Amino acid sequence: MKTFRIALAALALLAISLPVRANVNPFDLIKFCTKQVEAKKVVVELANLAQQPTSILLKSTFGEVYYKDHIRKHNGHRALLDLEQLPEGRYILSVIQKGETKSQIIKITKDRLLVSQCAE
């Protein structure tokens, strides 16, 4: 009887935890970090890509693409973006994997660069 109760408790615990695990979006596990290293240069670091095809895209708010990179069969990636030549304005830095997108806004002014927190 004691073994039956333990088995029943383990089965109930498994039944409760499986649906929660099934609803986890794998894209939420990707680490997307942007660091300013010089006045108008940033380093984009990606981790936990699970060797899935991933794209990095920098475009203006008007849709003009300034940077595009495709990563395949890697778990991490690092890129240095020199934004010195870009005109003043707002830009969207996006990481795209399996139709899901994480984005940051980058604002370039005459004297400096501002980077927002990562948003989904």
C-alpha positions as CSV (number, residue, x, y, z in Angstrom):
1,M,0.0,0.0,0.0
2,K,2.8,2.4,0.8
3,T,4.5,1.7,-2.6
4,F,1.2,2.4,-4.3
5,R,0.8,5.8,-2.5
6,I,4.4,6.8,-3.5
7,A,3.8,5.8,-7.1
8,L,0.5,7.7,-7.1
9,A,2.2,10.8,-5.7
10,A,5.0,10.6,-8.2
11,L,2.5,10.2,-11.1
12,A,0.5,13.2,-9.9
13,L,3.7,15.3,-9.6
14,L,4.7,14.2,-13.1
15,A,1.2,15.0,-14.5
16,I,1.3,18.5,-13.0
17,S,4.8,19.4,-14.2
18,L,4.6,18.2,-17.8
19,P,2.0,20.7,-19.0
20,V,4.1,23.6,-17.5
21,R,7.2,22.3,-19.2
22,A,5.4,21.9,-22.5
23,N,4.4,25.6,-22.6
24,V,7.9,26.9,-22.2
25,N,9.0,28.9,-25.3
26,P,12.5,27.9,-26.2
27,F,13.2,31.4,-27.5
28,D,12.8,32.7,-23.9
29,L,16.1,30.8,-23.1
30,I,18.1,32.8,-25.6
31,K,20.4,35.4,-24.0
32,F,20.5,38.6,-25.9
33,C,22.9,41.2,-24.5
34,T,24.1,44.5,-26.1
35,K,27.0,46.4,-24.6
36,Q,28.3,49.8,-25.7
37,V,32.1,49.5,-26.0
38,E,33.0,52.9,-27.6
39,A,31.1,56.1,-28.4
40,K,29.2,54.6,-31.3
41,K,30.1,50.9,-31.2
42,V,28.2,48.1,-29.6
43,V,28.9,44.4,-29.1
44,V,25.9,42.1,-29.6
45,E,26.2,38.8,-27.6
46,L,23.9,35.8,-28.1
47,A,23.9,32.6,-26.1
48,N,21.7,29.5,-25.9
49,L,20.9,29.4,-29.6
50,A,20.6,25.6,-29.5
51,Q,22.3,25.4,-32.9
52,Q,19.1,26.8,-34.5
53,P,19.2,29.2,-37.5
54,T,19.1,32.7,-36.0
55,S,19.2,36.2,-37.6
56,I,20.5,39.5,-36.4
57,L,19.0,42.6,-38.1
58,L,19.6,46.3,-37.6
59,K,17.1,48.5,-39.4
60,S,15.8,52.1,-39.2
61,T,12.3,52.8,-38.0
62,F,11.6,53.4,-41.7
63,G,12.5,49.8,-42.6
64,E,15.9,50.4,-44.2
65,V,18.3,47.5,-43.3
66,Y,21.8,48.6,-42.2
67,Y,23.1,45.2,-40.8
68,K,22.1,41.6,-41.4
69,D,23.8,38.4,-40.2
70,H,22.6,34.8,-40.2
71,I,24.0,32.3,-37.6
72,R,23.7,28.6,-38.2
73,K,24.8,25.6,-36.1
74,H,26.2,27.6,-33.2
75,N,25.2,27.9,-29.6
76,G,26.5,31.5,-29.3
77,H,27.6,34.4,-31.3
78,R,29.3,37.8,-30.8
79,A,29.3,40.7,-33.3
80,L,30.8,44.2,-33.1
81,L,28.6,46.8,-34.8
82,D,30.2,50.1,-35.7
83,L,27.3,52.6,-35.9
84,E,29.6,55.7,-36.5
85,Q,28.4,56.2,-40.1
86,L,24.7,55.9,-39.4
87,P,22.6,59.1,-39.4
88,E,21.0,60.3,-36.2
89,G,17.8,58.6,-35.4
90,R,16.2,55.5,-33.9
91,Y,17.1,52.0,-35.0
92,I,15.7,48.5,-34.2
93,L,18.1,45.7,-33.4
94,S,16.3,42.4,-33.6
95,V,17.2,38.7,-33.0
96,I,14.9,36.3,-34.9
97,Q,14.7,32.6,-34.4
98,K,11.8,30.3,-35.4
99,G,9.5,33.2,-36.1
100,E,10.0,34.7,-32.7
101,T,11.7,38.1,-32.3
102,K,13.5,39.9,-29.5
103,S,14.3,43.6,-30.1
104,Q,16.1,46.6,-28.7
105,I,15.8,50.2,-29.7
106,I,19.1,52.1,-30.4
107,K,19.0,55.9,-30.5
108,I,21.9,57.6,-32.2
109,T,22.4,61.3,-31.5
110,K,25.3,63.6,-32.5
111,D,27.3,62.9,-29.4
112,R,26.1,59.6,-28.0
113,L,24.4,56.3,-28.4
114,L,21.5,55.0,-26.2
115,V,20.4,51.4,-26.0
116,S,17.1,50.3,-24.6
117,Q,16.6,47.1,-22.5
118,C,15.8,44.0,-24.4
119,A,12.1,43.6,-25.2
120,E,10.0,40.9,-26.7
